[in-house]
Amino acid sequence: MPCWYYDKKELREAPSILDGISFDTERRYRKEGARFIMECGTKMGLGHNTMATGVVYYHRFYMFHSFRSFPRYVTACCCLFFAGKVEETPKKCRDIIKTARGILNDNYFYSFGEDPKEEVMTLERILLQTIKFDLQVEHPYTFLLKYAKCFKGDQQKLQKMVQMAWNFVNDSLSTVVCLQWEPEIIAVALIHLASKLSKFTVQDWEGRQPQHQRWWDMFVSDVTMEILEDICHQVLDLYQSTQKEAHHPTSPPQNPPSRADSPTPVKPTNSTIIKSVVQQQQPPSQSLCGNGSLLEVNNIQCINTLASGAPVMASGDAQSLSQGPLPSGHSQGYLYHAPPPPPPPVVPMTPYSCAAWGVQQALPPPPMPPSLPPGTSSYYNAGGRQPHQRYQ
């Protein structure tokens, strides 16, 4: 099976960083995608294992691909959709997209393209090849509960400490610790952090041996305090970065697939598209009308009028098409809708002859059954077969 653990040097040489994205921006994109998966999964009622599996797929995917090539929110929906299948809690793709549409604004959802379902389904095949068909993922939740059951002490404080450690595991998914250490080590580190903050020291535990100096020696061997401190600092740095982002809560809009290289793409409005086309074809201050006259650019029809199918005409065109002068009280620049065509004439239908409906032809009588041969009383034994012969 492939190795999914990397050192810090390899993490700083991720494809997104080599593609020109800064280290801080790459980490922020990972955090936004992970939190989006957690929020979307929570609204859909998915379990913590399904959401955590989707986040791990998300982090592993971007160790082989760049954020410039694959929009992060489309990848997040794909990872959550695929994780639901793996964890046997499947959700329909359209339901995930509908939930994502309620979370994201227009600029972010623009990256899904014209057919969001096709984008997610296509990316699913790329995701499966990227993770090398290694579908099973273990999470620190299982080991957290396993270790906590062995602790001895005040149950109320122990429960508080375990709840705090569980929250740390949830928040650690927004970091890259799942790409650095096994879930057993992450569970030990976050229990150690929660015990420090909750002031609950593990003095005794079940199965303790004389050679065990600390409680985690019974479960994980050769784990130094430096490793645990590094994991704890990565999780604590997450809260500090969140406080800094509170002053700048807005994130740059997500790049669409076709415009991934543009720095800040914004979805153009329909009026902008129309004006740009007119300006490319005609001089900036004037445009040709259908009859050869010049009209100002401000008189161009808006997209709502074009979509409604009701043409808006200038005064010169209106006079040539209508059968009368302009309405009173309006100048020559008045724009109005063309009158609708007159309704078609009503053609009376030819009445049917009542006598034709009253003629009823006599139907031929039904054919009579053939006469029975002598010595038979019914059709069931007319062929010489004895009654109930097929049941004998």
N, C-alpha and C positions, 0 to 999 in steps of 0.2 A: 504494500500500500504506500502511497506517496506520503512524504513528510510535510506536514502543514505548519511547522514551527520555524521561525526565522529569528535571526539576531537583529540588533538595532541597525547595523550597517546595511543589511538587506532591506529593512523597512524604509531607510532613507533613500534607497535606490529603486523605489516602486515605479511602475510604468508611468503613473501620473506625474511624478516628480521629474522623471526623465523627459516627459512631454512638455515641460515648461510650467507646471503648476507648483507653487511654493509648498514647502513642507507643512506650514500652518494651514494653508487652504486645503490641502489634501486630507489632513486630519479633521478639519471642519466638515468636509464633504462626507467623510466616513461617519462622523457623529450625527449629522443630519439624516443620513440614510438609515442608520440604526434606530434613531428615535422615531423616524417615520414608520418603520416596520413595527415597532412596539405600539405606537399609537393606532396604526391601522389594524393590527391584530387585536388590540384591546377592544376597539369598537365592534369588531366582528365576533367577539367572544371566543377567540382562540386561546389555547393554553400557553403557559410560559415556555414549555419545551418547543412548541412549534415556532413561536416568535424567536426564541434563542437560536434555533436551527437556521431560520431564515437570516438572522444577523450574521452568523458564522459563514454561511454561503456568500453573503454580501462582502464580507472582509476578504475571503479567499478569492473571490472573483476579481477584485481590484488589485490583487497581487500579480495578475497576468494581463490586465487590461487597464486602459487609461480612462479617467473621467471625461476626457474630451471626446473619446470615441463612443462611449455608452453613457447616456444620461442616468444620473444616480437614482432618480425616483422611478424610472422605468425598471431599472435593475432591482430596486427594492421591492416593487410589486411582483416581479418575476420570482425573486428569492422567496417571498412569502407564499406565493402560489405553489411553488415547487416544494417548499417545506411542509405545507399542508398535506401533500400527497405522501411524503416520506413518513411523517408522524401520524398518518392515518386520521387526519382531521381535515379533509379536503374542503376547499371552498371554490365556488365557481369564479372563473376569471372575470366575468362581467361584474360580479359582486365586489371583488377587490378593486376593480377600476372605479366603480361607483363610489366606494368608500374613499378612495384616493382623491376623487374629484371633489368630495366634500371637505377634504383637508387642505388641498393645495389651491393656490390662487391661479388665475389665468396664465400668468407668465410661467409658472412651474409646470402646469398641466399642458402647456403648449409643446413640451418635449415629447409627449405621447403621440404626436402626429395625428393624421386624419383617421386612422383606424387603431385605437389604443389596444384592442384585443389582439390584433395581428402583431403589433409590436411586442407585446408580452409573450405571446406564443412562439414567435420567432426567436426571441432572446432566450427562451427556456432551453432550446436545443444547444445554444452556445454555452449556457451555464452548465449544462450536463457534461459537455465535453471539457469545459474548463476545470471543473472539480474532479475530473477523471473518474467519474462514476463512483466516487467514494461518498456514499449517501449517509452513512451512520455517523452521528456526531454525539459526543458525550458532553454534558454540561456540569458545572459546579453544583447545581441544585441537589443532585443525588448525593454527592459526597458531603455536602453541607449537613444534610439531615442525618447521614450515617455517622458523622463525627459527633454531632451534637447529642445523639442518643447515648454516647458513652461518657458524657460529662456528669460529674456529681457536684451538687451545690444547691443553692436557692433556686427553685424552679421558676419563680417569677422573674428573677434577674436573668436566669438562663434563657427564658423565653424572649425577653426583651433583647438580649444579645443576639439570639438567632434571627429575630426579625430584622435587626439592623444589618446583620451580615447578608441576609437575603436581599435587602435593598441595595447593598453594595454590589452584589452579583448582577442585579438588574442594570445598575449604572455602569458596571465594567464592560458591558456589551458595546457601549459607545466608544470604548478605547480599543486598542489593538493587543491587549493582554492575551486574548484567545489565540493570537498568532505567535505568541512567544512562549507560553507555558501550558502545561497540561491542566485539565480541569481540577485534578486533585490538588495541585499546588496552588491554584487560584483560590480554591475553597479554604485551604489552610491559611493563606495570606489574609483573606477577607474576614475570617473568623478571628484571626489575631488582631486585625484592625478594629473590629467591632468590640472585642473584649477590652481593648485599651480605651475606647471612647465611652463605653458603657460602664467602665470600672468594675468589670467582672473578671476576676482572675481564676483560671482553671487550675485548682490545686490538686485535684484527684480525679481519676477517671477509671472506668472499668477496663480490666485487662492490663493494668499497669505492670511493667516489669522493672527489675532493678537497674537494667541498662538504659532505661528510657529517662533521659534528662528533661525533655519537654513532651507535651502531650502528642504532638504531631510525629514524634519519632516512631510511634506505634503504627502509623499509617503510611507515612512517606519518609523515606530514608534519604540521606545526603542532601537535605535542603538547608541551606545556610540562611542566616538572618538577613544577609544582604539581598538575597533574592526576594524574600518576603517584604522587606522594606521598599524595594524597587516597585513591586506590584502595588503596594499601598500608596506610594507617591504618585503613580500614574492615575490611580482612581481619584485621589485628592486633587490632583491638578485639573481634573475634569470640572470640579466645582469652581475652581478659581477662574477657568476660562469661561464658564457660564456667567459669572458675575461681570467679567469684562465685556461679554457680548450683550449684556443688558443695556449698555449705552448705545450700541449699534445693533438693534435686533434684526434689521433687515439683511437678508443674504442676497447676493447677486442672483438674477433669474437663471433658471436652468437652460443650458444651451440645447436647442433642438438638434436632431440627428443631422439634418442637412446644413446647419449653420453652426457647427461645433467650434469653428475657429474664430467666430466673432466674439469680441469681449463681453458686450452686454446687449444681446439681441432682444428686441422688443417686437411683439407681434404687430405687424402693420395693420392699420385700419383700412376699411374699404375705400373711404374717401381719399386717404393718402395714396392708395394704389391708382385710383382714377386720375387724380391730379398729376401724379408722376408720369403716367402714360400720355396724358394730353400734353404735358410740358415737353416730352421727348419728341412728339410728333409735330407740334405746332409751336409758334413763337410764344414766349411767356405771357404776353398780354392779350392774345386774341386766338380765336379758334374758328374754323369754318363750320357753317351750318349746312343742312342738307340742300338748301336752295342756293348756296354760294354766298350768302351774306355772312358778315362777321358778327360773332357774339363774344361777349366777355367770358373769361374762364369762370367767373362766379355764377354764371347761369347754367353750369353743367348739372345734369341730373344727379341727385344723390342716390346711394345704393338702395335705400328703402323704396324709392320710387321705381327703380329698375326692377327690384324684386317683386313689387306689387303688380307689375304688368300694365299699369296705367301710364301712358306716355305723357310727359309734360312738354308743351310746345311753346315757343315764343310767339309774339303777337303776329309776326309776318306769316309764319307757318299756319297759325290758327285761322287767320283770315282766308288763306288759300284753301283750307280744308273745310271750314265751317260755312254755313249758309246764312250768314248774317253778320252784322257788325259786332264789335266787342261789347260786353255788358257795360251799362252806363256807370260812370263814376270811376272808371279804371283807365290808366294811361296805356301807352303803347308797350311798355315793359311788363305788362301784366301777363302772368303765366297761369294757365288754367288747363283743366283736363278736357280732352276732346269729348263731344257729346256721344253717348252710346248710340249704336245703330238702331233703327226702328225694329220692333218685333216682327216676326214673319206673319203673313196673313193666315187667318184661320180658314182652313179648307173643310167644308162640311162633308161628312162621310155619307156614302150612299146607303139608304136604309135597306136592310135585308127583308126578303119576302117572308111574311109570317107563315104563309102556306107551306114554304119549304121546310120549316122547322116542325110542322105538324105531321108530315108524312112519315110513317113508321113502317118499315118493311118487316114482313114476317120472317123470323129466323127459322132455319130448318131444325127439325127435332133432333135431339142427340141420338147417336147410333145405339141400337139395341144390342145387348150382350148375346153372344152365340148360345144356341140351345145346348143344354147339358146332355151328355150321353146317358143312355139308360143305365139305371143301377147306381147313379151318383146323386148325392144330396146337396153338395156344395162344390165350389170351385177349388177348395184346398185339396181334395182327393180326386179331382177330375182326371188326372193323369194316371190313375191306377195306384197311387201311393197310399199306403195305409196311414191313418191319422197318427200323429206323434212319432212318426218313424225316425225323424232326424234326431230325436232325443233319446233314442234307444241305443 
